[in-house]
Amino acid sequence: MFIENKQQMDMIRQSARDFAQHHIKPYVMEWDEAQIFPIELFKKLGEHGFMGVIVPEEYGGSGLGYQEYITVLDEISKVCGSIGLSVAAHNSLCTNHILSFANEDQKRRYLPKLATAEWIGAWGLTETGSGSDAGGMTTFAERDGDYYLLNGSKNFITHAISSSVAVVIARTGEKGDKKGMSAFIVEKDTPGFTAGKKENKLGMRASETACLFFDNCRIHRDQLIGEEGQGFVQALKLLDGGRISIAALSLGIARGAYECALKYAHEREQFGKRIYDFQAVSFALADMATQVEASELLTRQAGYLKDHGERVSKIGAMAKLYASEAAVSVSNESVQIFGGYGFTKDYPAEKFFRDAKLCTIGEGTSSIQKMVIAREIEKDS
């Protein structure tokens, strides 16, 4: 319904599926157990065009739309949520912020490196004291002639350690003023810019997460994205699209959890028959399949609106809310169908279960999505 070129989409899906099977699946648990961020894998992803999916070809990207992007994330996340998360964060946050709001010189300087994964990108909004309340941030940038002095820290930043560049939102005005924040491009080797230790996480363990620190970090005004005071508004617009990527990530995790449970239910026998032949199991799988299909429909609708330049705040939030909660539900049921084996790391269900939970938290918690939806439906009434 939302896919306009099915033949092209099938080719992209097969390409992403083949890549995930050959380059990701054999190493999933090794990376997860040791919390390895496989940076060389992302170079390969860049070579295949998966790290600059929505970046125009003139800047070194694939020049595709959100439907293709959803497909890529779905296929990769079906195999490993951690890798899907890093692909999503790189494409839709740092890279897309520069694509959407930077000037032409900035685009030509950074997008070719990001779209090919020569450089990995990070995006800094969240702080220790300001998660959902992003407007309460304390990291600030003080004007000093042609430069800004950046001081403060950012928390839970994907690729904080391994990134070559970060887009950072900092306060340039009064606290609480939506026009008092600005966005800056900060390169890794900038003096005063450092990263903290890697977080030891429940899930998404192969996706690197750490703090960013700024200690009199001196940034030239040419690194400002847009005008001073536009950073927070840019971030909110960016998160509208970011929610689609987390919905797609959630969709892939849910699909992976469902498919492995379906396969197991057809293979596992108890009381002389397949466990699929027990109504409790087949009905559970029926519910899981329905949740996966519904997640995809909402996510595809959001992608369609985004591709056609229409407002996506409500549907994007709905897709992110539903798909992320569905991923948690489906992965939980997957573990249950596997029984005792689902509680071991010899089978894939437990990893889907661990990875899924972050989808209800990152880029706006489920409660924040409900706030966005409630605000939007009131506008429609």
GIMO-V373255 format. One record per helix or strand. SS is the DSSP state (helix for helix, strand for strand). FROM is the first residue (numbers start at 0). TO is the last residue. Records with the same first field share a line. If there is no record, write none. Layout:
# GIMO-V373255
SS->FROM-TO, FROM-TO
This chain:
# GIMO-V373255
helix->5-33, 38-46, 56-58, 65-76, 80-100, 103-114, 133-135, 220-222, 230-266, 274-276, 278-306, 312-342, 348-359, 365-379
strand->120-123, 126-126, 129-129, 139-143, 146-157, 164-170, 180-186, 192-194, 208-219, 223-224, 268-269, 272-273
